[in-house]
Amino acid sequence: MVESRLGVDAPKVEVRFERLTVEADVRVGRRAVPTLLNAAINAAQELATSVHMCVTRKRPIRIINEVSGVIRPSRMTLLLGAPGSGKTTLLKALAGKLDSSLKFKGKVMYNGEEINYSTPQTQYLRTYVSQYDLHHAEMTVRETIDFSSKMLGTNNEFDMLGEAIRRKKGVINEVDQDLDSFIKATTFGEGSNLTTNYIIKILGLSECADTLVGDEMRRGISGGQKKRATVGEMLVGLARCFFMDDISTGLDSSTAFEIMKFLQQMAHLMDLTMVISLLQPPPETLELFDDIILLCEGQIVYHGPRENATDLFETMGFKCPDRKNVADFLQEVTSKMDQKQYWTGDQNKYQYHTIENFAESFRTSYLPLLVEDKLCSPNNTGKNKEVKVNAGRRVSRWNIFKACFSRELLLLKRNSPVHIFKTIQITVMALVISTLFLRTKMSHNSVLDANKYMGALFMAVVIVNFNGMTEIAMTIKRLPTFYKQRELLALPGWALLCSVYLISIPISLVETGLWTGLTYYVIGYAPSAIRFIQHFLVLFAMHQMSMGLYRFLAAIGRTQVMANMLGTAALIAIYILGGFVISKDDLQPWLRWGYWTSPFTYAQNAIALNEFHDKRWNSEFYYNGANTVGEAILKIRGLLMEWHWYWICVTILFGYSLVFNIFSIFALEFIGSPHKHQVNIKTTKVNFVYNRQMAENGNSSNDQVILPFRPLSLVFDHIQYFVDMPKEMTKNGATKKKLQLLQDVSGAFRPGVLTALMGITGAGKTTLLDVLAGRKTGGYIEGTIKIAGYPKKQDTFSRISDFRCSSKKS
C-alpha cells in the first residue's frame, strides 16, 4: 500500500465482530399504525409500564442473529442482502451508530480492542454514510465538502504523503502513475481545499462544484450528484473505517461504477477498511470488491472472498448460470420464489432450503473456518498500526467554531431575502402604528392618556416578540442536516448555537433599532435621549429572549408542526400571565407564580418604568398611595413602581435569553432525530403461494371491473429549457447569461407502451419530466407539447396526470 511504498507508517484497522445480536421491541398489528388514538394509547401505556403498573405489549424481534466475522483493512467488502435483511442495522452496529432503543449483544473490536462507543476519541476512526442525502440547500457542492473537511480535519494520509515527499525526493519515481497523480493532487499547495478539489474531481462533480445543492424549493444539482456529494464529504475526514449504506441508490450504473472504482483505489492505496451495501450491483461493479457478506433475515449466509461466493451453494445443489450476475444469484438463491430455478439436481427431489439451512451449512463448511481462525488469532496489523484512541480530535474547538461561524455567515448571506423581508415587515408595522399617533396631542395629566401610551408600549413588546417567531422555521430547516453531522461528530451543538446566537445579535440590533427609531418620537414617548436608549435596550433584550425561546422550542419540537404548536402555546401563556391582559392583582393566588415566570412581565415592567418615570408624568394624581400620574398608571396596571426594577427586569430578560440558548444546546446535543423508521409485525402469518403456471397462463379472477377511459398520447417537439446563469458560475468565468439544461429534445409517449427514460446522472431526466409535467415554474421553456394532438393546457393536464418523485427523506 501507499504508506509502505513511500516509507511512511499509518494505522490499519481490522474490524471484528463476535456473536453480534441486535433486538428491538416492536408493537404488533393495528396498535402500530401511527394514528392519533394509537399515539395517545401508546404514550399512556409507556408511562404505565415505566412505573410497573402494566406489562408491555411489545414483542421482541431479532434483527441481527449472532453473526460473527472479520473485516480486514486494504480490502473492500460488499454487504449484500434483500431489503429488510438487516444491512443498515449491521452497518450501524459496526459504526457505533445504533439507536439507544435497540438491544445490543456481542463484541465489536477494532484491532482486537473492544470499542466503547461512548468514547469520543474512538469515534473518529469510523464513519457511517447514510443512504439519505441531507445537505444545506443554500451551499454549493464545493462549500459543502470543504466545510466537512474543516470540521472533520483533512485525512491524515495527505499529511503523510506530503511528509514522504519531503523525506524522499525520488520516491515518486518508484510508484505507479496513478499514485503519482494522487500525491501531486493532494499534497502540493496550501490548505485543505486541494483535498476538496481532488475529491470533487474524482467523484465527477467538477461541472457542478459551484452550483447550489438545492432542495424542493430551490433549484440545484441532480439526485445523483447529491449522492456523490454525500460520499465526498465523508472521505475528507480522519476516519479509517467506512460503513456505507446503499450509496448507489439513485445513481446510474456508469456513475456507480466510477464511484466504486474510486473507493476501491482509496481502500487499497490508503489501507482503509470499507464495508459497502448495494442492492443490485452489476457484474463490473461486483468485481471491484474483495470480499462479500451475504445477509439474509439477520443471518450471515456467506462471508469470504468474492471468488468463492458460489462454491457453498454449488455443494448444496444450486449453481449460478454462466450468463447470470453473481450478485443477483446470491440474493435470489435464498428466496423462496426464485430458488428452484437454480436447482441442478432431480426436480422431483427438490425441497426448499431455508435461510437456516444455508446458515448452518455455512457454519459447518470450510469457509467459516477461515473467518473463525481470524477471530481466534491476534490481529496482524503490526505493532505500529494500533488504534490511536488517545490521539483526540485533531481540529481544535476554536477552529471548529470558526468554520461553523463562517458557514453561518454564508447562510445568512444566501438567506438574505428572508431577513430583508423581516426588516420590511417590521418597518411597515412601525409605520402603521406610528400613523395612529400622527398629529395627535395628548396631555400628560390624565390616567386615560397614560393608558393609551401603555397600549402602545404593549404593542411594541408584542411586535418584537412576534418578529422572533421566525426563528422556529429557520431552526427546523437546519435540524435534519445538523442531526446527520452530529452523528459524525462534525458539528457539536454548542458550535452551531454559539454561531447562530452571535449572528442574531446584529439582526436584533437592526430590527429593534428600526422599530424604535420609527415609532419612538412619532408616538410621543419621553423625549429624553437616555430614555430613548433605555427603551431600545428593553426591546433588544425582549427580541433576544424571543429568539432564544423559539429556538429552544424548535430544538425540542424538531418538526414544524410540533414546534408551531409549542410556540403558540408558549405565546398564549406568556401573554395571559404577563400582566397586561389580566393584571397581577386580578390573578388567582395559585397563578401568581406564572406572572413571575413570564418573560413578558419583565419586558412590560421595564418599558413602562422607563416611560412613566419621566418628569412629564409627575403631575399630581392621588390614587391608592400614588402621588403622580406616572405612579398611578403603574399602580392601576399592577406593575412595579421602583426605578431599580428597570435594570433588574432587563437583566432577567438577558438571563432568559442565555438560559434558553443553553437549553437549546442541551436539546441539540442529546435529543435525537424525529425521523425514525418504525418496525411493525403482524399477529398472523400470511402464506404466499407461488403458482408459476397460473402466472404464465395469465389466469385471473372473473370479478374484475374495467373502468372506461380514453387513451392519450403525449408528443413533445424541440423542447429547450434555459435557466439564468448561476452567480457562482458567472464568478468563475461563465460569459453566457443563460444556462441550457435541455437542448432540442423531441419524442412521444404512446398509450399502452411502458417507456423507460434512461441517462447518466445529471443528464436531465428529472428536468425533462418536470417540464413535461408542468412543474417548472421558473426558467425559460421553448418548444411544443401536445396531448392527443392538442396543445397542452396545464389546468386540464393536471387533472389527468400524476407525478412521482424519487427523492427520499430520513
JOSULWO-V953268 format. One record per backbone hydrogen bond with DSSP energy under -0.5 kcal/mol. NH is the residue of the N-H (numbers start at 1). CO is the residue of the C=O. If there is no record, write none. Layout:
nh: (NH:NH)
co: (CO:CO)
This chain:
nh: (2:5:6:7:8:14:15:15:16:16:17:18:20:21:22:23:24:26:26:29:31:32:33:35:39:40:41:42:43:44:45:46:47:48:49:50:51:52:53:54:59:61:63:63:64:65:66:67:69:71:72:74:75:75:77:77:78:79:80:80:85:90:91:92:93:94:95:96:96:97:98:102:103:104:105:107:109:110:111:111:113:114:115:117:119:120:122:123:123:124:124:125:126:127:129:129:130:134:135:137:139:141:141:142:144:145:146:147:148:149:150:151:152:153:155:158:159:160:161:162:163:164:165:166:167:168:169:171:173:174:175:180:181:182:183:184:185:186:187:188:194:196:197:198:199:200:201:202:203:204:205:209:211:213:214:215:221:221:226:227:228:229:230:231:232:233:234:234:235:236:237:240:241:242:243:244:244:245:246:246:247:249:251:256:257:258:259:260:261:262:263:264:265:266:267:268:269:270:271:272:273:274:274:275:276:277:278:285:286:287:288:289:290:291:292:293:294:295:295:296:298:299:301:301:302:304:306:308:309:311:312:314:315:316:317:318:319:324:329:330:331:332:333:335:339:341:342:343:344:349:350:354:358:359:360:361:362:363:364:365:365:368:369:370:370:371:372:373:374:375:376:377:385:389:391:396:400:401:402:403:404:405:406:407:408:409:410:411:412:413:414:415:416:418:419:420:421:422:423:424:425:426:427:428:429:430:431:432:433:434:435:436:436:437:437:438:440:450:451:452:453:454:455:456:457:458:459:460:461:462:463:464:465:466:467:468:468:469:470:471:472:473:474:475:476:477:478:478:479:480:482:483:484:485:486:487:488:489:490:491:496:497:498:499:500:501:502:503:504:505:505:506:507:508:509:510:511:512:513:514:515:516:517:518:519:520:523:524:525:532:533:534:535:536:537:538:539:540:541:542:543:544:545:546:547:548:549:550:551:552:553:554:555:556:557:558:563:564:565:566:567:568:569:570:571:572:573:574:575:576:577:578:579:580:581:582:584:586:587:587:591:592:594:595:596:597:598:601:602:603:604:605:606:607:608:609:610:611:612:613:614:617:618:621:623:623:626:629:630:632:633:634:635:636:637:638:639:645:646:647:648:649:650:651:652:653:654:655:656:657:658:659:660:661:662:663:664:665:666:667:668:669:670:671:676:680:681:687:688:689:690:691:692:695:696:697:698:699:704:707:711:714:715:716:717:719:720:721:722:723:725:730:731:732:733:734:739:740:741:741:742:744:745:747:749:750:753:755:757:758:763:768:769:770:771:772:773:774:774:775:776:777:780:782:784:786:787:788:788:790:792:794:797:798:799:799:800:800:801)
co: (269:1:2:3:3:12:13:71:14:109:69:107:67:105:64:103:61:24:59:681:28:29:30:33:35:36:37:38:39:40:41:42:43:44:45:46:47:49:48:48:26:24:22:61:22:298:64:20:17:15:70:272:72:272:75:274:291:276:78:293:82:86:87:88:89:90:91:92:93:92:92:99:23:102:21:18:16:113:14:109:110:112:108:115:116:118:119:119:120:120:121:122:123:241:127:243:128:132:133:135:136:208:211:209:140:141:142:143:144:145:146:147:148:149:236:155:155:156:157:158:159:160:161:162:163:164:167:168:170:171:172:176:177:178:179:180:181:182:183:184:191:192:193:194:195:196:197:198:199:201:200:206:208:139:137:218:212:213:222:223:224:225:226:227:228:229:230:231:231:232:234:125:125:273:127:242:275:129:244:277:277:246:248:252:253:254:255:256:257:258:259:260:261:262:263:264:265:266:267:267:240:75:272:242:77:244:79:282:282:283:285:286:76:76:304:78:302:80:293:299:85:296:294:299:294:292:290:305:306:308:308:310:311:312:314:313:342:321:325:326:327:328:329:332:335:338:339:340:317:346:347:352:354:355:356:357:358:359:360:361:362:362:365:366:367:367:368:369:370:371:372:373:382:387:388:394:396:397:398:399:400:401:402:403:404:405:406:407:408:409:410:411:413:415:415:416:417:418:419:420:421:422:423:424:425:426:427:428:429:430:431:432:433:433:434:435:437:446:447:448:449:450:451:452:453:454:455:456:457:458:459:460:461:462:463:464:465:466:467:468:469:469:470:471:472:473:474:475:475:476:478:479:480:481:482:483:484:486:485:485:492:493:494:495:496:497:498:499:500:501:502:502:503:504:505:506:507:508:509:510:511:512:513:514:515:516:519:520:520:528:529:530:531:532:533:534:535:536:537:538:539:540:541:542:543:544:545:546:547:548:549:550:551:552:553:554:559:560:561:562:563:564:565:566:567:568:569:570:571:572:573:575:576:575:575:576:637:583:583:584:588:589:591:591:592:593:594:598:598:599:600:601:602:603:604:605:606:607:608:609:611:614:615:627:621:626:623:619:617:628:629:630:631:632:633:635:634:642:643:643:644:645:646:647:648:649:650:651:652:653:654:655:656:657:658:659:660:661:662:663:664:665:666:667:674:678:27:685:686:687:688:689:690:691:692:693:694:694:701:705:709:749:786:747:784:745:782:742:780:739:737:726:727:728:730:729:723:738:721:739:721:742:719:716:714:748:750:753:755:756:760:764:765:766:767:768:769:770:771:770:770:775:722:720:717:715:790:713:786:787:785:792:793:794:795:796:796:797:797)
